[in-house]
Amino acid sequence: MILVFATNNKHKIREISDLLGDDVKILGLSDFNITGDIPEEAETLEENALYKARYVHDRTGMNVFADDTGLEVTALGGAPGVYSARYAGESKSFDDNIDKLLAELQGKEDRSARFRTVIALILDGKEYLFEGIIEGEIISERRGDGGFGYDPVFIARGYDRTFAEIPLREKNSISHRARAMRQLITFLDEQSRGAE
């Protein structure tokens, strides 16, 4: 099976290829000369993921999947949510986003939050959605130098280290993205077995 992953991020493509194994070949947008960011203007993660998948499917005619991820903070009514990457502006600065988040949470007792990833798959013309969630909390100052985005201030429930402090392999085994990917992988396995 050949799948197009709607990303130009080679690290993501390698990571997903490892998860999927030899039965599925992953191609990225660069394999089709699709450069630049695909617009993310929808109001929900689901709509953004579907838009990206449809955008690539329309241009390649191939089976495709796309993901969108947001940090949802309880005390902020679910913000930054779908705007997580550009919370502090279009520059998409990780540091600026964290600074804004910590400022918004100053004085708030409830610091519970969750990361949520939605994967949209278009397979043989049909659309499917998969969701991965990890619950946790936002701490008041950065810790750790690994990861990216909000990782230095997010601690998953049951852990005492931030996503930026735990090894990447460990993070990838418990993360929201990994949970959504496992659902996708299980689904693809079932589809390929059904086709035998």
PESULGI-V703936 format. One record per residue. N is the residue number from 1. RES is the residue in one letter. SS is DSSP state (~ for helix, > for strand, _ for the rest). BURIAL is # if it has 16 or more other C-alpha atoms within 10 Angstrom, else .. Layout:
n->N res->RES ss->SS burial->BURIAL
n->N res->RES ss->SS burial->BURIAL
This chain:
n->1 res->M ss->_ burial->.
n->2 res->I ss->> burial->.
n->3 res->L ss->> burial->#
n->4 res->V ss->> burial->#
n->5 res->F ss->> burial->#
n->6 res->A ss->_ burial->#
n->7 res->T ss->_ burial->#
n->8 res->N ss->_ burial->#
n->9 res->N ss->_ burial->.
n->10 res->K ss->~ burial->.
n->11 res->H ss->~ burial->.
n->12 res->K ss->~ burial->.
n->13 res->I ss->~ burial->#
n->14 res->R ss->~ burial->.
n->15 res->E ss->~ burial->.
n->16 res->I ss->~ burial->#
n->17 res->S ss->~ burial->#
n->18 res->D ss->~ burial->.
n->19 res->L ss->~ burial->.
n->20 res->L ss->~ burial->#
n->21 res->G ss->~ burial->.
n->22 res->D ss->~ burial->.
n->23 res->D ss->~ burial->.
n->24 res->V ss->_ burial->#
n->25 res->K ss->> burial->.
n->26 res->I ss->> burial->#
n->27 res->L ss->> burial->#
n->28 res->G ss->_ burial->#
n->29 res->L ss->~ burial->#
n->30 res->S ss->~ burial->.
n->31 res->D ss->~ burial->.
n->32 res->F ss->~ burial->.
n->33 res->N ss->_ burial->.
n->34 res->I ss->_ burial->#
n->35 res->T ss->_ burial->.
n->36 res->G ss->_ burial->.
n->37 res->D ss->_ burial->.
n->38 res->I ss->_ burial->.
n->39 res->P ss->_ burial->.
n->40 res->E ss->_ burial->#
n->41 res->E ss->_ burial->.
n->42 res->A ss->_ burial->.
n->43 res->E ss->_ burial->.
n->44 res->T ss->_ burial->#
n->45 res->L ss->~ burial->#
n->46 res->E ss->~ burial->#
n->47 res->E ss->~ burial->#
n->48 res->N ss->~ burial->#
n->49 res->A ss->~ burial->#
n->50 res->L ss->~ burial->#
n->51 res->Y ss->~ burial->#
n->52 res->K ss->~ burial->#
n->53 res->A ss->~ burial->#
n->54 res->R ss->~ burial->#
n->55 res->Y ss->~ burial->#
n->56 res->V ss->~ burial->#
n->57 res->H ss->~ burial->#
n->58 res->D ss->~ burial->.
n->59 res->R ss->~ burial->.
n->60 res->T ss->~ burial->.
n->61 res->G ss->_ burial->.
n->62 res->M ss->_ burial->#
n->63 res->N ss->_ burial->#
n->64 res->V ss->> burial->#
n->65 res->F ss->> burial->#
n->66 res->A ss->> burial->#
n->67 res->D ss->> burial->#
n->68 res->D ss->> burial->#
n->69 res->T ss->> burial->#
n->70 res->G ss->> burial->#
n->71 res->L ss->> burial->#
n->72 res->E ss->> burial->#
n->73 res->V ss->> burial->#
n->74 res->T ss->~ burial->.
n->75 res->A ss->~ burial->.
n->76 res->L ss->~ burial->#
n->77 res->G ss->_ burial->.
n->78 res->G ss->_ burial->.
n->79 res->A ss->_ burial->#
n->80 res->P ss->> burial->#
n->81 res->G ss->> burial->#
n->82 res->V ss->_ burial->#
n->83 res->Y ss->_ burial->#
n->84 res->S ss->~ burial->#
n->85 res->A ss->~ burial->#
n->86 res->R ss->~ burial->.
n->87 res->Y ss->_ burial->#
n->88 res->A ss->_ burial->#
n->89 res->G ss->_ burial->.
n->90 res->E ss->_ burial->.
n->91 res->S ss->_ burial->.
n->92 res->K ss->_ burial->.
n->93 res->S ss->_ burial->.
n->94 res->F ss->~ burial->#
n->95 res->D ss->~ burial->.
n->96 res->D ss->~ burial->#
n->97 res->N ss->~ burial->#
n->98 res->I ss->~ burial->#
n->99 res->D ss->~ burial->.
n->100 res->K ss->~ burial->.
n->101 res->L ss->~ burial->#
n->102 res->L ss->~ burial->#
n->103 res->A ss->~ burial->.
n->104 res->E ss->~ burial->.
n->105 res->L ss->~ burial->#
n->106 res->Q ss->_ burial->.
n->107 res->G ss->_ burial->.
n->108 res->K ss->_ burial->.
n->109 res->E ss->_ burial->.
n->110 res->D ss->_ burial->.
n->111 res->R ss->_ burial->#
n->112 res->S ss->> burial->#
n->113 res->A ss->> burial->#
n->114 res->R ss->> burial->#
n->115 res->F ss->> burial->#
n->116 res->R ss->> burial->#
n->117 res->T ss->> burial->#
n->118 res->V ss->> burial->#
n->119 res->I ss->> burial->#
n->120 res->A ss->> burial->#
n->121 res->L ss->> burial->#
n->122 res->I ss->> burial->#
n->123 res->L ss->> burial->#
n->124 res->D ss->_ burial->.
n->125 res->G ss->_ burial->.
n->126 res->K ss->> burial->.
n->127 res->E ss->> burial->.
n->128 res->Y ss->> burial->.
n->129 res->L ss->> burial->#
n->130 res->F ss->> burial->#
n->131 res->E ss->> burial->#
n->132 res->G ss->> burial->#
n->133 res->I ss->> burial->#
n->134 res->I ss->> burial->#
n->135 res->E ss->> burial->#
n->136 res->G ss->> burial->#
n->137 res->E ss->> burial->#
n->138 res->I ss->> burial->#
n->139 res->I ss->_ burial->#
n->140 res->S ss->_ burial->.
n->141 res->E ss->_ burial->.
n->142 res->R ss->_ burial->#
n->143 res->R ss->_ burial->#
n->144 res->G ss->_ burial->.
n->145 res->D ss->_ burial->.
n->146 res->G ss->_ burial->.
n->147 res->G ss->_ burial->#
n->148 res->F ss->_ burial->.
n->149 res->G ss->_ burial->#
n->150 res->Y ss->_ burial->#
n->151 res->D ss->~ burial->#
n->152 res->P ss->~ burial->#
n->153 res->V ss->~ burial->#
n->154 res->F ss->> burial->#
n->155 res->I ss->> burial->#
n->156 res->A ss->> burial->#
n->157 res->R ss->_ burial->.
n->158 res->G ss->_ burial->.
n->159 res->Y ss->_ burial->.
n->160 res->D ss->_ burial->.
n->161 res->R ss->_ burial->#
n->162 res->T ss->> burial->#
n->163 res->F ss->_ burial->#
n->164 res->A ss->_ burial->#
n->165 res->E ss->_ burial->#
n->166 res->I ss->_ burial->#
n->167 res->P ss->_ burial->.
n->168 res->L ss->~ burial->.
n->169 res->R ss->~ burial->.
n->170 res->E ss->~ burial->.
n->171 res->K ss->~ burial->#
n->172 res->N ss->~ burial->.
n->173 res->S ss->~ burial->.
n->174 res->I ss->~ burial->.
n->175 res->S ss->_ burial->#
n->176 res->H ss->~ burial->#
n->177 res->R ss->~ burial->#
n->178 res->A ss->~ burial->#
n->179 res->R ss->~ burial->#
n->180 res->A ss->~ burial->#
n->181 res->M ss->~ burial->#
n->182 res->R ss->~ burial->#
n->183 res->Q ss->~ burial->#
n->184 res->L ss->~ burial->#
n->185 res->I ss->~ burial->#
n->186 res->T ss->~ burial->.
n->187 res->F ss->~ burial->.
n->188 res->L ss->~ burial->#
n->189 res->D ss->~ burial->.
n->190 res->E ss->~ burial->.
n->191 res->Q ss->~ burial->.
n->192 res->S ss->~ burial->.
n->193 res->R ss->~ burial->.
n->194 res->G ss->~ burial->.
n->195 res->A ss->_ burial->.
n->196 res->E ss->_ burial->.
